């Protein structure tokens, strides 16, 4: 059990697996499409789809990065079988997370935006790695002053996007404000300390997301990468909603 993380945050998901399974069962009944519910041989599966969903969230909650290790100790399925079942639930996970987002009031004049890097390899392999070669790129992680190969995920307060942020906010009618930097020409109007203080709240959210392994993505396919990221955000949103509305 030395793979479990011991650090706890304020939005820690303090629910038993039985309760988590019950919540996921309700979600499945409400949001799962009929094509998923009534697919072939559903009466012969050992674990229900809702239990698979609960286990994915539970894995993020326990902080176990290796899905193979998680399957070995906690799941009655092989790693490959569990992986395939989890991929089938990706559209459902996205739908549930999107529904939870609607519980948060995002109306107002300020929309907080920030980003966090998700490396997919060690820095020494930045120029030799072959996975995601057509979509990933090399970026700079300012906090650790290292270059990384992978993705940069942008968070719009409980809304997660990837890339092309300027186009997204322009289409939604927002004006993009960025913190003041010394190398910005004629941009002292950006040096708004109140906005910078508000912006720090999303950095706290990213710190919580890192607990759910949002920044440690070991997937080797785009679907797997998206699944792990979606589960991490769903686990965080679930903890937030349980703490705020329960």
N, C-alpha and C positions, 0 to 999 in steps of 0.2 A: 504493500500500500504506500510505498515511499514515492509513488508517482502523483499522489494527491497534493494539491496546493493547500497550504494552511492559512494563507493570508485572507482576511475577510474584509469586505467593504460594506457600506451602509445598505446597499441594495442586494445584499446576499440573498439567494433564493432559499429561504429557510422553510422548505416544505418537504414532507416525507415523500418517498417514491409512490406510495399508494395514493396520496392526494394528487400528486403530479399526474399519475396515470388517469385519475378520475377527470382532471381538467382537460387532458388531451383527448379523452374519450368524448367529452362534450364538444370540444372543438371539431373533432372528426365528424360527429353527427351533424353539426351545423354547417360546416364549410366544405367537406369533401365532396367532389363531384360524383355523380352516379357511375361514371366510367371507371373511377377508382374503387368505389364501394362494391360494384358488381362485376369486376373483372373475373376472368376464368380462375377456377380452383381456389377461390377465397375461403371455401369451407375446409380446405385441407392444410392451411397454413398453421404453423405452431404458435406464432406470435401475431397478434392483431396489428394493424397499421398504427392504431393509436398507441399501442405499447412501444412500437418502434420509435414513434415521435417522442414519447416520454423518455425513452432511453437516450435519444440524441440530446435532449435538453439536459438530462441528468449527467451525461458525460461532460457537457460544457460546465455544468454546475460543480462537478467534482474536480474539474481542472485537468482531466486526463487527456493529454494531447494525442496519444497513440490510440487509434480506433482498434487496431489489432489487439492491443493489450486489454482494452476495455471489453472487447468481445470474449477474450479468453477468460476473464474473471467474472463478468457480470451478465453476459448474454448467452442464451442457449442456442445460438446460431453461429455458423462459421463466419469469418470476417468477410469473405466474398459475398455470401448470401445476405448478410446484414447490410453490406455496402450497396448492393443492388436494390434492396427494399427501401433503403434511405433515399436513393436517387429518385424513386417513384414518388416520394412525398415532397419533392422540392417545390412544385407549384402550390401544394397545400400549405407548406411552411411560409411561402411568400404571402399567400392570401391571409393567413392568420396574423402574421406580423403587420401587414398593411391595415388590417382591421383594428389591431391594438393601437396603431398610430393615430387612428381617428379619435381615440379616447383622450388625446392630448390636444389642448387648444393651441393651435399654431397661428391664430389670427393676431394681427398686430403689424407694426411698422418695421420691426427688426426681425430678421431671420438669421440665426447664428450659423456660421459656416466654418468648418475646419477640416483638416484631413489627417490621416495617419497612414504610415507606410506598412505594407504587408510584403516582406521579402519572401521569395520562394526558394532561395538557396543561400549558402554562405557567401560573404563578399569575395572570397578567393576564387569563386567560380562564376563571377559576374559575366565574364566575356567568353565562357566556354559552355554555359548551360544551354540546353536545347528546348526545354519545355516552355510553352507559351511564347515561342520566339516571334510570333506574328502579332502579339497583342501586348506583351509586357515590355518594360523598358527599364533603363538604369536611372535611378533617382538618388537624391541626397537626403540623408537623415540628419537633420541639423542637431538634434539633441545628443546624438552619439558621434557626430562628425565623421560619418562613414557613408560610402556609396553602397547602394543595394540594388539588386535586380528583382523586380516584382511589380506590384501595383500600388497605387495611392488611392485610398478610399476616402471619399468626401462625405461628411455627415451634415445634413441639414436638420439639426435637432431631432432626432428619432427618424430621419429620412436618410437613407444611404444611397449614394450614387457613385459612379466611377467615371472619371474623365470629363472633359468638355463642360466645366462648371459654368463658364461665362455664358455659353449658349443656353444652358438650362435656366439660369436665373433671369436672363433677358426674356426668354419665352414666357416666363411666369410674371413678368412685369416688375422685377426687382432691379434696383440699382446696386451694383456690387461695390462695397466699401472694404478696403484692406487696411491693416494697421500700418502706421507710419514707419518707414525705414530710411536710414540715412542716405542710401543711394537712390532714393526716389526724387525726381526733379519736380519742383513746384507742387509738392503733395503734403504740405504741412497741415492742410485742412483735414487730412486723415488722422492726425494725431489727437484723437478724441479719447480721453482717458476713461470716460464713462462707458463708451462702447467697448473699449479694450477690457474693462472689468467684466462686462456682460459676456464677452467672448470666452472668458476663462471657464465659464460653466460647462461648455462643451468639452473642454480639455479634461474636466472631471469625468464626464461621460465616457470619454475615450479610455481613461484609466480604468473605469469599471469594465468596459468592453475587453480590455486586455486580460482581465481576470478570466473571461470566458473564451480565451484563446483566439480572439478576433485577429490578433497580429501574428499568431503562430499558425500559419496555414501550411500543412504538409501535403496538400492534395496535388495530384499530378495530372488532373484534367480540369477543364473549365467548369464542368458541372459539379465536380467534387469541391473545387474552390468556392463556388457560389454557395453550395450546400453548407459548408462549414461556417462561412461568413453569415449566412442567413440564420443558422441555428444559434450562433453567438449573439446576434442582435435580438433574436426572438427570446432567448433566455434572459437577456438584460431587460427587455421590455416587459416580460412576464413578471420579473422580480419588482420592477418599478410599479406596475399596475397593482400587484398584490399588496405592496406596501402603502400605496396611495389610496386605493379604492376598497380594499378588503376590510 
